[in-house]
């Protein structure tokens, strides 16, 4: 029975490894391969398949587990601690992602994302769409289009946001450009300088998986009231973005503490 159970658990690692590789391939072909940290998926897939090969060989030869005694207990403790940390952080990210947006905000900051030449990426297109809908429902709201131009982009992210908002029927005089920032920290810091009044409330328009970290940065950047305006993410991109955001939130927390 114990041997059968070990074979089944090992088979699950093979399934997980293949799933990781297929997800990486699908994400790369449908979205793009040069996404930040997308290489984690083939890495995890390779580790799972390597584990399946090594443990499977030991099972066939009638050998026991590689780690024994205290080393095995310590390894399980490390795995459990990692699982608890991962679950807690992902739960925090998901909780922040479902907060409904505050209405009648005088300003919203539309955070930039990758621009493919002059065309917004899927993530940026979704942010622009939500921003335009919000501005139509709240006609007094001013949008700050925030984001500089990367080496692989044809125009700045701010200019792309501006063009797309205008194409969706938003008046040009309701859009302010901030086209120098290269990170979320700079997005918010530079955008805040364009907002009149230190106590003026502002909404942060970004993808739902990014809301948690963006709001933490926004609150550290200034004392003004800030509110999330979450944007839905495609089901294909969500697992990768949630995984990537886990590392980003942990890194941001460590930097803040240190």
ZADO-1210 file (C-alpha; in nm, 4 decimals, padded with zeros to 6 digits):
<atoms>
<atom x="00.0000" y="00.0000" z="00.0000" code="UNK" pos="1"/>
<atom x="00.2797" y="00.2409" z="00.0929" code="UNK" pos="2"/>
<atom x="00.4593" y="00.1733" z="-00.2352" code="UNK" pos="3"/>
<atom x="00.1372" y="00.2287" z="-00.4324" code="UNK" pos="4"/>
<atom x="00.0815" y="00.5569" z="-00.2516" code="UNK" pos="5"/>
<atom x="00.4377" y="00.6699" z="-00.3298" code="UNK" pos="6"/>
<atom x="00.3873" y="00.5857" z="-00.6971" code="UNK" pos="7"/>
<atom x="00.0642" y="00.7889" z="-00.7075" code="UNK" pos="8"/>
<atom x="00.2214" y="01.0921" z="-00.5382" code="UNK" pos="9"/>
<atom x="00.5159" y="01.0725" z="-00.7746" code="UNK" pos="10"/>
<atom x="00.2784" y="01.0525" z="-01.0715" code="UNK" pos="11"/>
<atom x="00.1177" y="01.3778" z="-00.9535" code="UNK" pos="12"/>
<atom x="00.4579" y="01.5467" z="-00.9868" code="UNK" pos="13"/>
<atom x="00.4722" y="01.4326" z="-01.3495" code="UNK" pos="14"/>
<atom x="00.1246" y="01.5771" z="-01.4129" code="UNK" pos="15"/>
<atom x="00.2213" y="01.9033" z="-01.2411" code="UNK" pos="16"/>
<atom x="00.5409" y="01.9260" z="-01.4439" code="UNK" pos="17"/>
<atom x="00.3640" y="01.8758" z="-01.7758" code="UNK" pos="18"/>
<atom x="00.0935" y="02.1264" z="-01.6734" code="UNK" pos="19"/>
<atom x="00.3582" y="02.3895" z="-01.5930" code="UNK" pos="20"/>
<atom x="00.5270" y="02.3409" z="-01.9296" code="UNK" pos="21"/>
<atom x="00.1982" y="02.3557" z="-02.1215" code="UNK" pos="22"/>
<atom x="00.0935" y="02.6692" z="-01.9330" code="UNK" pos="23"/>
<atom x="00.4259" y="02.8351" z="-02.0131" code="UNK" pos="24"/>
<atom x="00.3881" y="02.7475" z="-02.3808" code="UNK" pos="25"/>
<atom x="00.0272" y="02.8693" z="-02.4006" code="UNK" pos="26"/>
<atom x="00.1055" y="03.1928" z="-02.2182" code="UNK" pos="27"/>
<atom x="00.4066" y="03.2611" z="-02.4354" code="UNK" pos="28"/>
<atom x="00.2265" y="03.1928" z="-02.7635" code="UNK" pos="29"/>
<atom x="-00.0967" y="03.3768" z="-02.6800" code="UNK" pos="30"/>
<atom x="00.0453" y="03.6643" z="-02.4721" code="UNK" pos="31"/>
<atom x="00.4254" y="03.6839" z="-02.5159" code="UNK" pos="32"/>
<atom x="00.7329" y="03.4919" z="-02.4068" code="UNK" pos="33"/>
<atom x="00.9278" y="03.7897" z="-02.2702" code="UNK" pos="34"/>
<atom x="00.6938" y="03.8472" z="-01.9771" code="UNK" pos="35"/>
<atom x="00.8681" y="03.9111" z="-01.6482" code="UNK" pos="36"/>
<atom x="00.9423" y="03.5856" z="-01.4602" code="UNK" pos="37"/>
<atom x="00.7593" y="03.3678" z="-01.7141" code="UNK" pos="38"/>
<atom x="01.0670" y="03.1410" z="-01.7026" code="UNK" pos="39"/>
<atom x="00.9510" y="03.0274" z="-01.3567" code="UNK" pos="40"/>
<atom x="00.6956" y="02.7960" z="-01.5183" code="UNK" pos="41"/>
<atom x="00.9379" y="02.5831" z="-01.7249" code="UNK" pos="42"/>
<atom x="01.1724" y="02.5867" z="-01.4245" code="UNK" pos="43"/>
<atom x="00.8997" y="02.4484" z="-01.1958" code="UNK" pos="44"/>
<atom x="00.7945" y="02.2037" z="-01.4658" code="UNK" pos="45"/>
<atom x="01.1495" y="02.0804" z="-01.5066" code="UNK" pos="46"/>
<atom x="01.1947" y="02.0378" z="-01.1312" code="UNK" pos="47"/>
<atom x="00.8708" y="01.8383" z="-01.1026" code="UNK" pos="48"/>
<atom x="00.9647" y="01.6102" z="-01.3925" code="UNK" pos="49"/>
<atom x="01.3179" y="01.5632" z="-01.2569" code="UNK" pos="50"/>
<atom x="01.1698" y="01.4691" z="-00.9191" code="UNK" pos="51"/>
<atom x="00.9409" y="01.2192" z="-01.0937" code="UNK" pos="52"/>
<atom x="01.2354" y="01.0595" z="-01.2712" code="UNK" pos="53"/>
<atom x="01.4607" y="01.0377" z="-00.9633" code="UNK" pos="54"/>
<atom x="01.1968" y="00.9149" z="-00.7188" code="UNK" pos="55"/>
<atom x="01.0449" y="00.6806" z="-00.9745" code="UNK" pos="56"/>
<atom x="01.3819" y="00.5151" z="-01.0242" code="UNK" pos="57"/>
<atom x="01.4272" y="00.4740" z="-00.6490" code="UNK" pos="58"/>
<atom x="01.0806" y="00.3218" z="-00.6147" code="UNK" pos="59"/>
<atom x="01.1512" y="00.0682" z="-00.8897" code="UNK" pos="60"/>
<atom x="01.4750" y="-00.0303" z="-00.7165" code="UNK" pos="61"/>
<atom x="01.3011" y="-00.0649" z="-00.3816" code="UNK" pos="62"/>
<atom x="01.4940" y="00.2188" z="-00.2183" code="UNK" pos="63"/>
<atom x="01.3492" y="00.4478" z="00.0486" code="UNK" pos="64"/>
<atom x="01.3209" y="00.8270" z="00.0479" code="UNK" pos="65"/>
<atom x="01.6319" y="01.0352" z="-00.0246" code="UNK" pos="66"/>
<atom x="01.5986" y="01.2353" z="00.2984" code="UNK" pos="67"/>
<atom x="01.5642" y="01.0514" z="00.6277" code="UNK" pos="68"/>
<atom x="01.5272" y="01.1312" z="00.9949" code="UNK" pos="69"/>
<atom x="01.5861" y="01.4917" z="01.1030" code="UNK" pos="70"/>
<atom x="01.6677" y="01.6084" z="00.7519" code="UNK" pos="71"/>
<atom x="01.3318" y="01.4826" z="00.6257" code="UNK" pos="72"/>
<atom x="01.1464" y="01.6521" z="00.9143" code="UNK" pos="73"/>
<atom x="01.3312" y="01.9801" z="00.8552" code="UNK" pos="74"/>
<atom x="01.2497" y="01.9678" z="00.4833" code="UNK" pos="75"/>
<atom x="00.8804" y="01.9175" z="00.5575" code="UNK" pos="76"/>
<atom x="00.8849" y="02.2107" z="00.8018" code="UNK" pos="77"/>
<atom x="01.0421" y="02.4336" z="00.5373" code="UNK" pos="78"/>
<atom x="00.7826" y="02.3257" z="00.2805" code="UNK" pos="79"/>
<atom x="00.4968" y="02.3852" z="00.5248" code="UNK" pos="80"/>
<atom x="00.6291" y="02.7311" z="00.6179" code="UNK" pos="81"/>
<atom x="00.6606" y="02.8199" z="00.2491" code="UNK" pos="82"/>
<atom x="00.3064" y="02.7000" z="00.1790" code="UNK" pos="83"/>
<atom x="00.1685" y="02.9044" z="00.4689" code="UNK" pos="84"/>
<atom x="00.3529" y="03.2165" z="00.3504" code="UNK" pos="85"/>
<atom x="00.2382" y="03.1662" z="-00.0091" code="UNK" pos="86"/>
<atom x="-00.1256" y="03.1134" z="00.0967" code="UNK" pos="87"/>
<atom x="-00.1224" y="03.4191" z="00.3232" code="UNK" pos="88"/>
<atom x="00.0279" y="03.6517" z="00.0617" code="UNK" pos="89"/>
<atom x="-00.1966" y="03.5271" z="-00.2187" code="UNK" pos="90"/>
<atom x="-00.4991" y="03.5613" z="00.0097" code="UNK" pos="91"/>
<atom x="-00.4010" y="03.9219" z="00.0816" code="UNK" pos="92"/>
<atom x="-00.3639" y="03.9912" z="-00.2908" code="UNK" pos="93"/>
<atom x="-00.7047" y="03.8365" z="-00.3690" code="UNK" pos="94"/>
<atom x="-00.8774" y="04.0228" z="-00.0854" code="UNK" pos="95"/>
<atom x="-00.7509" y="04.3574" z="-00.2163" code="UNK" pos="96"/>
<atom x="-00.8522" y="04.2629" z="-00.5719" code="UNK" pos="97"/>
<atom x="-01.2257" y="04.2436" z="-00.5003" code="UNK" pos="98"/>
<atom x="-01.2729" y="04.5822" z="-00.3296" code="UNK" pos="99"/>
<atom x="-01.5347" y="04.7830" z="-00.5279" code="UNK" pos="100"/>
<atom x="-01.4198" y="05.1226" z="-00.6621" code="UNK" pos="101"/>
<atom x="-01.5096" y="05.4478" z="-00.4850" code="UNK" pos="102"/>
<atom x="-01.7294" y="05.6714" z="-00.6994" code="UNK" pos="103"/>
<atom x="-01.6927" y="06.0466" z="-00.7739" code="UNK" pos="104"/>
<atom x="-01.3182" y="06.0607" z="-00.7220" code="UNK" pos="105"/>
<atom x="-01.1690" y="06.3881" z="-00.8518" code="UNK" pos="106"/>
<atom x="-00.8631" y="06.2072" z="-00.9925" code="UNK" pos="107"/>
<atom x="-00.7700" y="05.8600" z="-01.1076" code="UNK" pos="108"/>
<atom x="-00.4174" y="05.7475" z="-01.1923" code="UNK" pos="109"/>
<atom x="-00.4064" y="05.4963" z="-01.4783" code="UNK" pos="110"/>
<atom x="-00.0884" y="05.2956" z="-01.4248" code="UNK" pos="111"/>
<atom x="00.0992" y="05.2136" z="-01.7410" code="UNK" pos="112"/>
<atom x="00.1839" y="04.8688" z="-01.8741" code="UNK" pos="113"/>
<atom x="00.3718" y="04.7341" z="-02.1747" code="UNK" pos="114"/>
<atom x="00.2990" y="04.8922" z="-02.5153" code="UNK" pos="115"/>
<atom x="00.3523" y="04.6786" z="-02.8247" code="UNK" pos="116"/>
<atom x="00.4806" y="04.9427" z="-03.0643" code="UNK" pos="117"/>
<atom x="00.1930" y="05.1897" z="-03.0383" code="UNK" pos="118"/>
<atom x="-00.0715" y="04.9334" z="-02.9392" code="UNK" pos="119"/>
<atom x="-00.1579" y="04.8657" z="-02.5737" code="UNK" pos="120"/>
<atom x="-00.0924" y="04.5199" z="-02.4352" code="UNK" pos="121"/>
<atom x="-00.3884" y="04.3230" z="-02.3049" code="UNK" pos="122"/>
<atom x="-00.3268" y="04.4380" z="-01.9479" code="UNK" pos="123"/>
<atom x="-00.3012" y="04.8043" z="-02.0478" code="UNK" pos="124"/>
<atom x="-00.6037" y="04.7822" z="-02.2764" code="UNK" pos="125"/>
<atom x="-00.8128" y="04.6517" z="-01.9891" code="UNK" pos="126"/>
<atom x="-00.6941" y="04.9349" z="-01.7609" code="UNK" pos="127"/>
<atom x="-00.7822" y="05.1917" z="-02.0259" code="UNK" pos="128"/>
<atom x="-01.1264" y="05.0403" z="-02.0759" code="UNK" pos="129"/>
<atom x="-01.2061" y="05.0484" z="-01.7028" code="UNK" pos="130"/>
<atom x="-01.0720" y="05.4041" z="-01.6769" code="UNK" pos="131"/>
<atom x="-01.2901" y="05.5214" z="-01.9655" code="UNK" pos="132"/>
<atom x="-01.5989" y="05.3577" z="-01.8162" code="UNK" pos="133"/>
<atom x="-01.5259" y="05.5164" z="-01.4790" code="UNK" pos="134"/>
<atom x="-01.4804" y="05.8612" z="-01.6360" code="UNK" pos="135"/>
<atom x="-01.8070" y="05.8336" z="-01.8268" code="UNK" pos="136"/>
<atom x="-01.9892" y="05.7394" z="-01.5057" code="UNK" pos="137"/>
<atom x="-01.8110" y="06.0181" z="-01.3156" code="UNK" pos="138"/>
<atom x="-01.7883" y="06.3144" z="-01.5563" code="UNK" pos="139"/>
<atom x="-01.5910" y="06.5347" z="-01.3141" code="UNK" pos="140"/>
<atom x="-01.3032" y="06.2886" z="-01.2817" code="UNK" pos="141"/>
<atom x="-00.9623" y="06.3761" z="-01.4259" code="UNK" pos="142"/>
<atom x="-00.7314" y="06.0931" z="-01.5393" code="UNK" pos="143"/>
<atom x="-00.3565" y="06.0993" z="-01.5042" code="UNK" pos="144"/>
<atom x="-00.2069" y="05.8757" z="-01.7720" code="UNK" pos="145"/>
<atom x="00.1141" y="05.7512" z="-01.6161" code="UNK" pos="146"/>
<atom x="00.4057" y="05.5645" z="-01.7721" code="UNK" pos="147"/>
<atom x="00.7268" y="05.6357" z="-01.9603" code="UNK" pos="148"/>
<atom x="00.8661" y="05.4800" z="-02.2782" code="UNK" pos="149"/>
<atom x="01.0679" y="05.1603" z="-02.2616" code="UNK" pos="150"/>
<atom x="01.3305" y="05.0562" z="-02.5142" code="UNK" pos="151"/>
<atom x="01.0896" y="04.8024" z="-02.6652" code="UNK" pos="152"/>
<atom x="00.7974" y="05.0451" z="-02.6897" code="UNK" pos="153"/>
<atom x="00.7100" y="05.2732" z="-02.9815" code="UNK" pos="154"/>
<atom x="00.5491" y="05.5445" z="-02.7691" code="UNK" pos="155"/>
<atom x="00.5258" y="05.6159" z="-02.3986" code="UNK" pos="156"/>
<atom x="00.2677" y="05.4281" z="-02.1973" code="UNK" pos="157"/>
<atom x="00.1134" y="05.7630" z="-02.0998" code="UNK" pos="158"/>
<atom x="00.0725" y="05.8639" z="-02.4646" code="UNK" pos="159"/>
<atom x="-00.0845" y="05.5263" z="-02.5435" code="UNK" pos="160"/>
<atom x="-00.3301" y="05.5675" z="-02.2564" code="UNK" pos="161"/>
<atom x="-00.4115" y="05.9211" z="-02.3747" code="UNK" pos="162"/>
<atom x="-00.4787" y="05.8123" z="-02.7341" code="UNK" pos="163"/>
<atom x="-00.6937" y="05.5185" z="-02.6312" code="UNK" pos="164"/>
<atom x="-00.9004" y="05.7205" z="-02.3843" code="UNK" pos="165"/>
<atom x="-00.9662" y="05.9869" z="-02.6484" code="UNK" pos="166"/>
<atom x="-01.0623" y="05.7136" z="-02.8968" code="UNK" pos="167"/>
<atom x="-01.3182" y="05.5944" z="-02.6401" code="UNK" pos="168"/>
<atom x="-01.4817" y="05.9360" z="-02.6216" code="UNK" pos="169"/>
<atom x="-01.3003" y="06.0967" z="-02.3283" code="UNK" pos="170"/>
<atom x="-01.2277" y="06.4692" z="-02.3693" code="UNK" pos="171"/>
<atom x="-00.8594" y="06.5576" z="-02.4044" code="UNK" pos="172"/>
<atom x="-00.8802" y="06.8246" z="-02.1331" code="UNK" pos="173"/>
<atom x="-00.9721" y="06.5553" z="-01.8801" code="UNK" pos="174"/>
<atom x="-00.6438" y="06.3678" z="-01.9311" code="UNK" pos="175"/>
<atom x="-00.3076" y="06.4706" z="-01.7837" code="UNK" pos="176"/>
<atom x="00.0103" y="06.3029" z="-01.9091" code="UNK" pos="177"/>
<atom x="00.2899" y="06.1801" z="-01.6811" code="UNK" pos="178"/>
<atom x="00.5345" y="06.0203" z="-01.9211" code="UNK" pos="179"/>
<atom x="00.8617" y="05.9925" z="-01.7277" code="UNK" pos="180"/>
<atom x="00.8056" y="05.7086" z="-01.4797" code="UNK" pos="181"/>
<atom x="00.9535" y="05.3604" z="-01.5159" code="UNK" pos="182"/>
<atom x="00.8088" y="05.1807" z="-01.2106" code="UNK" pos="183"/>
<atom x="00.4971" y="05.1768" z="-00.9952" code="UNK" pos="184"/>
<atom x="00.6765" y="05.3845" z="-00.7307" code="UNK" pos="185"/>
<atom x="00.7621" y="05.6512" z="-00.9878" code="UNK" pos="186"/>
<atom x="00.4132" y="05.6268" z="-01.1424" code="UNK" pos="187"/>
<atom x="00.2519" y="05.7270" z="-00.8163" code="UNK" pos="188"/>
<atom x="00.5146" y="05.9705" z="-00.6924" code="UNK" pos="189"/>
<atom x="00.5204" y="06.1655" z="-01.0192" code="UNK" pos="190"/>
<atom x="00.1415" y="06.1524" z="-01.0588" code="UNK" pos="191"/>
<atom x="00.0830" y="06.2850" z="-00.7082" code="UNK" pos="192"/>
<atom x="00.2839" y="06.5964" z="-00.7993" code="UNK" pos="193"/>
<atom x="00.0288" y="06.6731" z="-01.0713" code="UNK" pos="194"/>
<atom x="-00.2688" y="06.6609" z="-00.8333" code="UNK" pos="195"/>
<atom x="-00.3823" y="06.9829" z="-00.6700" code="UNK" pos="196"/>
<atom x="-00.4233" y="06.9672" z="-00.2927" code="UNK" pos="197"/>
<atom x="-00.2440" y="06.7283" z="-00.0583" code="UNK" pos="198"/>
<atom x="-00.5742" y="06.5895" z="00.0713" code="UNK" pos="199"/>
<atom x="-00.7346" y="06.5355" z="-00.2691" code="UNK" pos="200"/>
<atom x="-00.8575" y="06.1756" z="-00.3022" code="UNK" pos="201"/>
<atom x="-00.7281" y="05.9667" z="-00.5911" code="UNK" pos="202"/>
<atom x="-00.8171" y="05.6317" z="-00.7430" code="UNK" pos="203"/>
<atom x="-00.5521" y="05.3850" z="-00.8614" code="UNK" pos="204"/>
<atom x="-00.6488" y="05.2051" z="-01.1826" code="UNK" pos="205"/>
<atom x="-00.4552" y="04.8827" z="-01.2249" code="UNK" pos="206"/>
<atom x="-00.5093" y="04.5096" z="-01.2675" code="UNK" pos="207"/>
<atom x="-00.6731" y="04.3303" z="-00.9766" code="UNK" pos="208"/>
<atom x="-00.3658" y="04.1205" z="-00.8950" code="UNK" pos="209"/>
<atom x="-00.1589" y="04.4430" z="-00.8717" code="UNK" pos="210"/>
<atom x="-00.3997" y="04.6378" z="-00.6482" code="UNK" pos="211"/>
<atom x="-00.2553" y="04.5144" z="-00.3180" code="UNK" pos="212"/>
<atom x="00.1011" y="04.6268" z="-00.3884" code="UNK" pos="213"/>
<atom x="-00.0044" y="04.9425" z="-00.5721" code="UNK" pos="214"/>
<atom x="-00.2146" y="05.0570" z="-00.2766" code="UNK" pos="215"/>
<atom x="00.0681" y="04.9906" z="-00.0318" code="UNK" pos="216"/>
<atom x="00.3022" y="05.2000" z="-00.2463" code="UNK" pos="217"/>
<atom x="00.0380" y="05.4716" z="-00.2875" code="UNK" pos="218"/>
<atom x="-00.0072" y="05.5035" z="00.0886" code="UNK" pos="219"/>
<atom x="00.3679" y="05.5244" z="00.1447" code="UNK" pos="220"/>
<atom x="00.4030" y="05.7878" z="-00.1272" code="UNK" pos="221"/>
<atom x="00.1722" y="06.0426" z="00.0382" code="UNK" pos="222"/>
<atom x="-00.0926" y="06.1005" z="00.3018" code="UNK" pos="223"/>
<atom x="-00.3744" y="06.1697" z="00.0567" code="UNK" pos="224"/>
<atom x="-00.6736" y="05.9308" z="00.0542" code="UNK" pos="225"/>
<atom x="-00.6333" y="05.6674" z="-00.2168" code="UNK" pos="226"/>
<atom x="-00.8783" y="05.4076" z="-00.3398" code="UNK" pos="227"/>
<atom x="-00.8472" y="05.1014" z="-00.5651" code="UNK" pos="228"/>
<atom x="-01.0106" y="05.0841" z="-00.9059" code="UNK" pos="229"/>
<atom x="-00.9437" y="04.7169" z="-00.9895" code="UNK" pos="230"/>
<atom x="-00.9286" y="04.5833" z="-01.3443" code="UNK" pos="231"/>
<atom x="-01.0151" y="04.2231" z="-01.4315" code="UNK" pos="232"/>
<atom x="-00.7363" y="04.0020" z="-01.5697" code="UNK" pos="233"/>
<atom x="-00.7746" y="03.7256" z="-01.8287" code="UNK" pos="234"/>
<atom x="-00.7921" y="03.3720" z="-01.6896" code="UNK" pos="235"/>
<atom x="-00.4874" y="03.2752" z="-01.8943" code="UNK" pos="236"/>
<atom x="-00.2668" y="03.5497" z="-01.7520" code="UNK" pos="237"/>
<atom x="-00.3990" y="03.5445" z="-01.3964" code="UNK" pos="238"/>
<atom x="-00.2021" y="03.2427" z="-01.2595" code="UNK" pos="239"/>
<atom x="00.1293" y="03.3817" z="-01.3821" code="UNK" pos="240"/>
<atom x="00.0552" y="03.7329" z="-01.2619" code="UNK" pos="241"/>
<atom x="-00.0526" y="03.6041" z="-00.9208" code="UNK" pos="242"/>
<atom x="00.2699" y="03.4042" z="-00.8924" code="UNK" pos="243"/>
<atom x="00.4818" y="03.6985" z="-01.0036" code="UNK" pos="244"/>
<atom x="00.3004" y="03.9329" z="-00.7662" code="UNK" pos="245"/>
<atom x="00.3743" y="03.6987" z="-00.4757" code="UNK" pos="246"/>
<atom x="00.7467" y="03.7569" z="-00.5206" code="UNK" pos="247"/>
<atom x="00.6923" y="04.1295" z="-00.5772" code="UNK" pos="248"/>
<atom x="00.4900" y="04.1689" z="-00.2559" code="UNK" pos="249"/>
<atom x="00.7440" y="03.9710" z="-00.0516" code="UNK" pos="250"/>
<atom x="01.0325" y="04.1752" z="-00.1969" code="UNK" pos="251"/>
<atom x="00.8464" y="04.5012" z="-00.1331" code="UNK" pos="252"/>
<atom x="00.7773" y="04.3984" z="00.2266" code="UNK" pos="253"/>
<atom x="01.1418" y="04.3082" z="00.2869" code="UNK" pos="254"/>
<atom x="01.2596" y="04.6424" z="00.1440" code="UNK" pos="255"/>
<atom x="01.0115" y="04.8285" z="00.3637" code="UNK" pos="256"/>
<atom x="01.1210" y="04.6468" z="00.6793" code="UNK" pos="257"/>
<atom x="01.4912" y="04.6889" z="00.6058" code="UNK" pos="258"/>
</atoms>
